Amino acid sequence: MKVKNIVLVSACVVILFSVFYYFSFREKAINIELNLSNVLFLHKKQRSDNMGILFGTYIDSYGVLK
């Protein structure tokens, strides 16, 4: 019984950390993409299309997730 509890707790911890790292990486990737777009002076609509292709989410010209 003790081993089963330890396995369940460790599985939950691993899942929580993986979700946290996924979202933190996604946030950094979006910031890097927006910074690159600003440096390259891409048009806002073009930047939105690039973000939608890369992340599967549409970001309008103001950078709001939809």
LODONU-786064 format. One line per field, with one value per residue (C-alpha): residue in three letters; x, y, z. Coordinates in steps of 0.2 Angstrom, whole numbers, plus 5000, padded with zeros to 4 digits. Layout:
<pts>
type <- c(ALA,...)
c1 <- c(X,...)
c2 <- c(Y,...)
c3 <- c(Z,...)
</pts>
This chain:
<pts>
type <- c(MET,LYS,VAL,LYS,ASN,ILE,VAL,LEU,VAL,SER,ALA,CYS,VAL,VAL,ILE,LEU,PHE,SER,VAL,PHE,TYR,TYR,PHE,SER,PHE,ARG,GLU,LYS,ALA,ILE,ASN,ILE,GLU,LEU,ASN,LEU,SER,ASN,VAL,LEU,PHE,LEU,HIS,LYS,LYS,GLN,ARG,SER,ASP,ASN,MET,GLY,ILE,LEU,PHE,GLY,THR,TYR,ILE,ASP,SER,TYR,GLY,VAL,LEU,LYS)
c1 <- c(5000,5014,5023,5007,5005,5023,5020,5004,5012,5027,5017,5006,5022,5030,5014,5013,5031,5029,5013,5022,5038,5027,5018,5034,5043,5028,5028,5046,5044,5030,5041,5056,5045,5037,5054,5061,5046,5048,5067,5063,5049,5036,5019,5007,4996,5011,5017,4999,4999,5017,5012,4996,5006,5019,5008,4991,4983,4978,4986,4978,4988,4988,4996,4980,4978,4962)
c2 <- c(5000,5012,5009,5012,5029,5034,5029,5039,5055,5054,5052,5068,5078,5073,5078,5095,5099,5094,5105,5119,5117,5116,5132,5141,5136,5141,5158,5160,5154,5167,5181,5176,5175,5192,5200,5193,5200,5217,5217,5212,5225,5212,5218,5214,5203,5193,5191,5185,5172,5166,5164,5154,5142,5139,5137,5132,5147,5163,5179,5195,5211,5216,5199,5193,5174,5169)
c3 <- c(5000,5004,4987,4978,4987,4983,4965,4964,4972,4961,4945,4950,4954,4937,4928,4937,4933,4914,4913,4921,4910,4894,4898,4903,4887,4877,4885,4881,4863,4860,4868,4857,4841,4845,4848,4832,4823,4831,4826,4808,4807,4801,4798,4812,4802,4795,4813,4818,4804,4809,4827,4822,4811,4825,4840,4833,4841,4833,4840,4833,4830,4848,4854,4863,4863,4855)
</pts>
